[in-house]
Amino acid sequence: MMKILLSNDDGYFATGIQILFAAIQREMDFESLVIMAPERNRSAASNSLTLLEPLRLHEHASSVKDERCKVFSVNGTPTDCVHLGVNGGLDYQPDIVLSGINSGANMGDDVIYSGTVAAATEARFLGKPSIAISLCGETHFETAAHVLLTFLQDLPKLALSSNTVININVPDVPLSDLKGIKVTRLGCRHVSEPIVSQNDPRGLPIHWIGPAGKASDSSEGTDFAAVESGYASITPLKIDLTNYQMMSVLEDWATESAV
């Protein structure tokens, strides 16, 4: 009977979060279920917080008449939404934060930019277990919802460390075609495609960020390889970004430096 907070970076109205909202209502026992997500698409917002303007919560009609279920939009980023939901925007503390279902993959280097993963990361910063889930496409969100609910059933048995964020990516296939689940590491992408330059209607130059690069490390054991083979990928992420292997090199330099 958990108190569940849902967020995403596609917006509170997005198909993925609405399908997950309905699936939890249909298949889980819960004490409360709240969507708190951006009022518009904030994809690739990463971990940004809104500090120079006020945040506003706006409640929307829920798809079901259940006092336990509420829907809010926020004029901020995914990180803002989770920060509000955990740090005073609700009159209680959620037990877990679920971010998604995102429309599109969040694998490899994507996790650096992803607002979906950032929402889950913010929850873990604030002491809440969190899961980010993405569909590697735009169609079979029910498949991703099934994978997540299956994982949630066994979550109490898993001794996850306090700095772990779970990142799930699901191939865009019907549930009957899903081959299973694999635990993976992050793969790696090539450098992103070049920017796309155009002129606006006034003849002034404008630029669009280019598409993400294709996988450069999609070897066995990566999230890319699992999804490509028809498996859902579960990757445990840790928040500590320290490169421990480089510390000894830098310590030697610091010792020898004349500074």
N, C-alpha and C positions, 0 to 999 in steps of 0.2 A: 504494500500500500504506500507507494512512494509519492512524493510531491515532485512533479516533473516540470522542468522548464525547457521549452523548445526555442531555438533561435536558428538563424541562417544568415547568408549574405545575399540571397536572391530577393528578399522582401517577404513580408508576412503573407502576401497573397499568392506566393509561388506554389506551383503544383506539388513540388516535392514535400514541402513542410505541411501542406494541407493533407496530402495522402498519409504522411506519418501521423499527423494529428488524429485522423480518422481511424487509422490502424490501431493506435494505442487505445482509443476509446472502445474499439470493437473487441480487442483481444487481451487487454491487460486490466488487472485490478490496480487502481491508483486512488490516492487521496485528493490530488489536484493535478490539473494539466493546463499549463499556460503557455501560449505562444507570446514571445516578446522579441520582435524582429524588426529590421529596418522598414521604413515606410516606402522605400524604393530600392531598386537593385544597387547593392554596394559591393559587388564582386571585386576581388583583389584589393579590398581595403586593408588587408593584413591586420595588425594589432593596434591600429590607430584609435585614439580616444579623442572625443570632442571636448576641448577645454576652453574655447574662446566664445562660445555661445551656449545658451541654455538648451537642455534636452526636454522634449515634451512627449508624454505618453498619451496615446489616443486609443480608446477601447472600441473594438468593432464587434458586431454581432457574431456569435459563434455559430458554427454550422449545425450544432445540436443544442437542444434546450436542457442543459445540464449545468447546474450552478458550480460544479467543480471545474468546468472548462471555460477558459477565457482567452481572448485574443487581443493583443495590444500591438500597435506599431509605435516606432520611435524615430524621431528625425535625426538619427545618428548612425553610427557604424555598428557592425556586429559586436564588437568589443563593448561599445556603449550599452548595447541592449543587455548583454549578460551582466555587466557591471551593475546596471540598474536593477535587474532581476534578483541578483544575489545581495546587493548592498543597500537595500532600502526601498526599491520600487514596489515591492510586494510587502504585505503585512506578515509574512512568514519567510522562512528560509527553504528554498528548494533542496531536495535531497540529491538530485542529479541534473546535469545539463546535457541535452542532446542537440547537436548542431547539424541541420540538414533537413531533408535529403537534398543535397546540392545537385543542380543540373550541370553535369560535367565533372570530369575527374579531378581529384586533388592528390596526385601521386608525385613522387620524386621531389624536385625543386619547387613544385606548386605550393607545398606547405608553407614556404616562406611568404608568399603573397596572399594566400587563401584567407578570405574572411571567414569561411566555414571553419577552418582549423583554428583561426584566431579566436573565434567565439568559444570553442572548446578549451583553448589554452587559457583564456581569461578565467573561465570557470575553475580550472585547476589552480591557477594563481590564487584564487579566492577560497581554495580548500574544498572544492566540490569535485566528485568524480565526473568525468566528461567523455563524450564520444562524438567524433565528427564522422559523418557518413555522406558519401557522394555516389551518385549514379554516373557511370562513364557513358553518358548519353542523355537522351531527353524523353524516353518512352516508358520503360518498365520500372517505374518507381515502386510498384507493389513488390517487386523482387527485392529491392533494397530494404524496404520496410520489413519484409519477412526475415532477412538476414539480421537486421538490428534487433528485432524482437526476440529472435532465437538467442542472440548473444546476451540480451538483458536477462533472460530467464536463468542463465547460469552465472551471471555477474557476481552474485553474493558468494559463490564458491571460489572465485578467483582472487588470489592475494596480490592485487595490483599495487605497485609502489605508489607513494603519495605524489611523485612527480611525473606520473605517466598519463599521457593523453592517448586515447585509442583512435586511430584513423582508419576508417573502413572505406574501401572502394569496391563497387559492385559492377560487373559487366552488364551492359544494357541488353539483357536477354529475358525471355519468359522464365519464370521460376522452374518450369519443367526442364529447361536447358541448362540451368546452373549446375556446374559439375561438383561444387562443394566449396570449402573455405580453406585458404592457406594463410599461415602466418608468415609475414614477409618483412624485408627491410625496404627502405626507400631506394628507388632507382635514381637515375639522373637524366636530365634532358640536355640536348645540345643548346647552344646559345640561341635565344629567341630570334625569330625572323626580323629582318630590318623594318624600321618604321615605314608607314605608308604616308607619303606626302601628297597633299592635294591643295587646291585653291578653294576658298569659300566663295559664296555668290558675289562678294565685293572684290574678288581677285586677290585676296590676301592669303598667304600661305598658312595651312593648318597641317597638323601631323597626328597620326593615329599610332598607338603602340602596336607593333606587329604581333602576329600569332606566336604562341609558345613553340619552342623548338621540339622536334621529335626526340624520342628516347635515345640517349647515347649509352646508357647502361640499363638494358632490359634483360640482363642475364638471369639464369635460374635463381630463384630466391627473392627477386625483387617484386614490388607491387605491380610494375608494368608486365612482367612475365606471367604473374598469376592471372591478372585480368585478361590478358591476351589469350590465355589458355582456357578461359571460361570459368575461372574460379573467383570468388570474392576474396579480396585481400584485406587482411587485418594487420596493421603495422602499429606497434607500440612506439610512441614518440616520447622523448624526454625533453625537459625544458632547459637543462644545463647545456649551453652551447660551447663550453670551454673545450679547446683543442688541447687535451692533456699531453699528446705526443710532442707538441711544439714547446711545451713549458720548459723542458730541460735545455733545449737549444737557446731559448731566450734567457734562461737563468745563467747559462754560461756567458752569453753576451753581456748581461747586466753585471756579472762579476768582473769581467775583463774591461768593461767600459771605463773610460777616464772621467765620465760625467760625474 
